[in-house]
Every structure is written in C-alpha cells, then in structure tokens.
Amino acid sequence: MAKLTVSISEEARRRIDQKASELGLTRSAYVEGLVAKDAEAEFERYLEEGYRATAAESVEFAESALPLAREVMPGADSSW
C-alpha cells in the first residue's frame, strides 16, 4: 500500500468526503475507485478504437472479396 499526500481545493475535499460517506467508503477507497473507473474507461476507449479499425478492415476485405465470390458462386450474393 502506498501513501500519497496531495493538495486539492476545499470544495474537492468536501465532495470526496460527501461521496465517500454516501457510499460507506473511506476517502482513500473512494479515490481509488475513481482511479480504477478512469483506467477502465481508458481501456474501453482503446478497445473501441480497435473494434472500429477491425470493422473497417472487414468492410474493405468484403468489398475486395465480393467480385471473386460472384465469379465462383454466380448469383450467391443476391440474398446478401
């Protein structure tokens, strides 16, 4: 466990205290939870970026493969 001293505004301290109290947590547990949520959100953004890139590649592949599929299976794409 690491100890950390930080300087924050009085308003930020009050908000941390209020939210921690509402959730039945210590200040440290509340702040640690915020950091964990931030890390999770960052990971989700990373995954979304990867999914978008993969989807774009899939569309490009499908578009390039369609002429060959039409050649090998005439009429097969009529239901696509």
C-alpha positions as CSV (number, residue, x, y, z in Angstrom):
1,M,0.0,0.0,0.0
2,A,1.4,3.4,-1.0
3,K,0.7,6.6,0.9
4,L,0.2,9.8,-1.0
5,T,-0.2,13.4,0.0
6,V,-1.9,15.7,-2.4
7,S,-3.2,19.3,-2.3
8,I,-6.8,19.8,-3.6
9,S,-9.3,22.6,-3.2
10,E,-11.6,22.7,-0.2
11,E,-14.6,22.1,-2.5
12,A,-13.0,18.9,-3.9
13,R,-12.2,17.7,-0.4
14,R,-15.9,18.3,0.6
15,R,-17.1,16.4,-2.4
16,I,-14.8,13.5,-1.8
17,D,-15.9,13.4,1.9
18,Q,-19.6,13.6,0.9
19,K,-19.5,10.9,-1.8
20,A,-17.3,8.6,0.3
21,S,-19.7,8.9,3.2
22,E,-22.8,8.3,1.0
23,L,-21.1,5.1,-0.3
24,G,-19.8,4.0,3.1
25,L,-16.2,4.2,2.0
26,T,-13.1,5.9,3.3
27,R,-11.6,8.8,1.3
28,S,-8.8,6.5,0.1
29,A,-11.2,3.8,-1.1
30,Y,-13.4,6.4,-2.9
31,V,-10.5,8.0,-4.7
32,E,-9.0,4.6,-5.6
33,G,-12.4,3.7,-7.1
34,L,-12.3,6.8,-9.2
35,V,-8.8,5.9,-10.5
36,A,-10.0,2.4,-11.3
37,K,-13.0,3.7,-13.2
38,D,-10.8,6.0,-15.1
39,A,-8.5,3.1,-16.0
40,E,-11.5,1.0,-17.1
41,A,-12.8,3.9,-19.3
42,E,-9.4,4.3,-20.9
43,F,-9.2,0.6,-21.7
44,E,-12.8,0.6,-23.1
45,R,-11.7,3.6,-25.4
46,Y,-8.7,1.5,-26.5
47,L,-11.0,-1.5,-27.3
48,E,-13.5,0.7,-29.2
49,E,-10.7,2.1,-31.3
50,G,-9.5,-1.5,-32.1
51,Y,-13.0,-2.6,-32.9
52,R,-13.5,0.3,-35.3
53,A,-10.3,-0.4,-37.1
54,T,-11.2,-4.1,-37.4
55,A,-14.6,-3.3,-38.7
56,A,-13.1,-1.0,-41.3
57,E,-10.7,-3.7,-42.4
58,S,-13.6,-6.2,-42.6
59,V,-15.5,-4.0,-44.8
60,E,-12.5,-3.4,-47.1
61,F,-11.9,-7.2,-47.2
62,A,-15.6,-7.9,-48.0
63,E,-15.6,-5.4,-50.8
64,S,-12.4,-6.8,-52.3
65,A,-13.6,-10.4,-52.0
66,L,-17.1,-9.9,-53.4
67,P,-16.0,-9.9,-57.1
68,L,-14.3,-13.2,-56.6
69,A,-17.3,-14.6,-54.8
70,R,-19.5,-13.6,-57.6
71,E,-17.2,-15.3,-60.1
72,V,-17.0,-18.6,-58.1
73,M,-20.7,-18.6,-57.0
74,P,-22.8,-16.7,-59.6
75,G,-26.0,-15.4,-58.0
76,A,-24.9,-16.2,-54.5
77,D,-24.9,-12.5,-53.4
78,S,-28.5,-11.9,-54.4
79,S,-29.5,-12.7,-50.8
80,W,-26.7,-10.6,-49.2
